[in-house]
Amino acid sequence: MTAIKDIKPAKLCFEHIGGKLGELLLETFIDKKWIAKDNPMNKHFYITEKGQKEFTKMGLDLSQIKHEKL
């Protein structure tokens, strides 16, 4: 059994953020309509037009994102 002190709030794993932080970011981006799915059965998200504007305002270079891996 994992002790509470061993649980990490965030986990960087290759090209994504996992853990509680990753979950919260995902939920927030969905709620704000910054990301969405073409189909509810699809596991991949795309960045919406609104998301492109907001992420760009934050200084993120979206050209660095691999579109096939969202």
CNS distance restraints for C-alpha pairs under 8 A (distance, minus, plus):
assign (resid   2 and name CA) (resid   6 and name CA) 6.42 0.50 0.50
assign (resid   2 and name CA) (resid   7 and name CA) 7.29 0.50 0.50
assign (resid   3 and name CA) (resid   7 and name CA) 7.04 0.50 0.50
assign (resid   8 and name CA) (resid  19 and name CA) 6.91 0.50 0.50
assign (resid   8 and name CA) (resid  20 and name CA) 7.90 0.50 0.50
assign (resid   9 and name CA) (resid  19 and name CA) 5.72 0.50 0.50
assign (resid   9 and name CA) (resid  20 and name CA) 5.11 0.50 0.50
assign (resid   9 and name CA) (resid  21 and name CA) 5.91 0.50 0.50
assign (resid  10 and name CA) (resid  17 and name CA) 6.73 0.50 0.50
assign (resid  10 and name CA) (resid  18 and name CA) 5.77 0.50 0.50
assign (resid  10 and name CA) (resid  19 and name CA) 4.55 0.50 0.50
assign (resid  10 and name CA) (resid  20 and name CA) 5.77 0.50 0.50
assign (resid  10 and name CA) (resid  21 and name CA) 5.04 0.50 0.50
assign (resid  10 and name CA) (resid  22 and name CA) 6.63 0.50 0.50
assign (resid  11 and name CA) (resid  17 and name CA) 5.67 0.50 0.50
assign (resid  11 and name CA) (resid  18 and name CA) 4.78 0.50 0.50
assign (resid  11 and name CA) (resid  19 and name CA) 5.40 0.50 0.50
assign (resid  11 and name CA) (resid  21 and name CA) 7.96 0.50 0.50
assign (resid  11 and name CA) (resid  22 and name CA) 7.88 0.50 0.50
assign (resid  12 and name CA) (resid  16 and name CA) 6.13 0.50 0.50
assign (resid  12 and name CA) (resid  17 and name CA) 4.73 0.50 0.50
assign (resid  12 and name CA) (resid  18 and name CA) 6.09 0.50 0.50
assign (resid  13 and name CA) (resid  17 and name CA) 6.16 0.50 0.50
assign (resid  13 and name CA) (resid  18 and name CA) 6.81 0.50 0.50
assign (resid  16 and name CA) (resid  22 and name CA) 7.96 0.50 0.50
assign (resid  17 and name CA) (resid  21 and name CA) 7.25 0.50 0.50
assign (resid  17 and name CA) (resid  22 and name CA) 4.99 0.50 0.50
assign (resid  18 and name CA) (resid  22 and name CA) 4.51 0.50 0.50
assign (resid  18 and name CA) (resid  23 and name CA) 6.96 0.50 0.50
assign (resid  19 and name CA) (resid  23 and name CA) 6.42 0.50 0.50
assign (resid  20 and name CA) (resid  24 and name CA) 6.15 0.50 0.50
assign (resid  21 and name CA) (resid  25 and name CA) 6.11 0.50 0.50
assign (resid  22 and name CA) (resid  26 and name CA) 6.13 0.50 0.50
assign (resid  23 and name CA) (resid  27 and name CA) 6.18 0.50 0.50
assign (resid  24 and name CA) (resid  28 and name CA) 6.01 0.50 0.50
assign (resid  25 and name CA) (resid  29 and name CA) 6.03 0.50 0.50
assign (resid  26 and name CA) (resid  30 and name CA) 6.18 0.50 0.50
assign (resid  27 and name CA) (resid  31 and name CA) 6.05 0.50 0.50
assign (resid  28 and name CA) (resid  32 and name CA) 6.06 0.50 0.50
assign (resid  29 and name CA) (resid  33 and name CA) 6.02 0.50 0.50
assign (resid  29 and name CA) (resid  34 and name CA) 5.04 0.50 0.50
assign (resid  29 and name CA) (resid  35 and name CA) 5.77 0.50 0.50
assign (resid  29 and name CA) (resid  51 and name CA) 7.95 0.50 0.50
assign (resid  30 and name CA) (resid  34 and name CA) 6.04 0.50 0.50
assign (resid  30 and name CA) (resid  35 and name CA) 5.38 0.50 0.50
assign (resid  30 and name CA) (resid  36 and name CA) 6.27 0.50 0.50
assign (resid  33 and name CA) (resid  48 and name CA) 7.06 0.50 0.50
assign (resid  33 and name CA) (resid  50 and name CA) 7.04 0.50 0.50
assign (resid  33 and name CA) (resid  51 and name CA) 6.86 0.50 0.50
assign (resid  34 and name CA) (resid  47 and name CA) 5.98 0.50 0.50
assign (resid  34 and name CA) (resid  48 and name CA) 5.39 0.50 0.50
assign (resid  34 and name CA) (resid  49 and name CA) 7.50 0.50 0.50
assign (resid  34 and name CA) (resid  50 and name CA) 5.63 0.50 0.50
assign (resid  34 and name CA) (resid  51 and name CA) 3.60 0.50 0.50
assign (resid  34 and name CA) (resid  52 and name CA) 7.29 0.50 0.50
assign (resid  34 and name CA) (resid  54 and name CA) 7.52 0.50 0.50
assign (resid  35 and name CA) (resid  45 and name CA) 6.14 0.50 0.50
assign (resid  35 and name CA) (resid  46 and name CA) 5.49 0.50 0.50
assign (resid  35 and name CA) (resid  47 and name CA) 4.46 0.50 0.50
assign (resid  35 and name CA) (resid  48 and name CA) 5.29 0.50 0.50
assign (resid  35 and name CA) (resid  51 and name CA) 6.21 0.50 0.50
assign (resid  36 and name CA) (resid  45 and name CA) 5.25 0.50 0.50
assign (resid  36 and name CA) (resid  46 and name CA) 5.55 0.50 0.50
assign (resid  36 and name CA) (resid  47 and name CA) 6.61 0.50 0.50
assign (resid  36 and name CA) (resid  48 and name CA) 6.62 0.50 0.50
assign (resid  37 and name CA) (resid  42 and name CA) 6.73 0.50 0.50
assign (resid  37 and name CA) (resid  43 and name CA) 7.76 0.50 0.50
assign (resid  37 and name CA) (resid  44 and name CA) 6.48 0.50 0.50
assign (resid  37 and name CA) (resid  45 and name CA) 4.69 0.50 0.50
assign (resid  37 and name CA) (resid  46 and name CA) 6.14 0.50 0.50
assign (resid  38 and name CA) (resid  42 and name CA) 7.19 0.50 0.50
assign (resid  38 and name CA) (resid  45 and name CA) 7.48 0.50 0.50
assign (resid  38 and name CA) (resid  46 and name CA) 7.77 0.50 0.50
assign (resid  44 and name CA) (resid  69 and name CA) 7.25 0.50 0.50
assign (resid  44 and name CA) (resid  70 and name CA) 5.43 0.50 0.50
assign (resid  45 and name CA) (resid  70 and name CA) 5.25 0.50 0.50
assign (resid  46 and name CA) (resid  67 and name CA) 7.66 0.50 0.50
assign (resid  46 and name CA) (resid  70 and name CA) 6.02 0.50 0.50
assign (resid  47 and name CA) (resid  51 and name CA) 5.55 0.50 0.50
assign (resid  47 and name CA) (resid  52 and name CA) 6.26 0.50 0.50
assign (resid  48 and name CA) (resid  52 and name CA) 6.15 0.50 0.50
assign (resid  49 and name CA) (resid  53 and name CA) 6.45 0.50 0.50
assign (resid  50 and name CA) (resid  54 and name CA) 6.24 0.50 0.50
assign (resid  51 and name CA) (resid  55 and name CA) 5.83 0.50 0.50
assign (resid  52 and name CA) (resid  56 and name CA) 5.97 0.50 0.50
assign (resid  52 and name CA) (resid  62 and name CA) 7.54 0.50 0.50
assign (resid  53 and name CA) (resid  57 and name CA) 6.20 0.50 0.50
assign (resid  54 and name CA) (resid  58 and name CA) 6.42 0.50 0.50
assign (resid  55 and name CA) (resid  59 and name CA) 6.59 0.50 0.50
assign (resid  55 and name CA) (resid  60 and name CA) 5.54 0.50 0.50
assign (resid  55 and name CA) (resid  62 and name CA) 7.69 0.50 0.50
assign (resid  56 and name CA) (resid  60 and name CA) 5.18 0.50 0.50
assign (resid  56 and name CA) (resid  61 and name CA) 6.72 0.50 0.50
assign (resid  56 and name CA) (resid  62 and name CA) 7.26 0.50 0.50
assign (resid  61 and name CA) (resid  65 and name CA) 7.90 0.50 0.50
assign (resid  66 and name CA) (resid  70 and name CA) 7.06 0.50 0.50
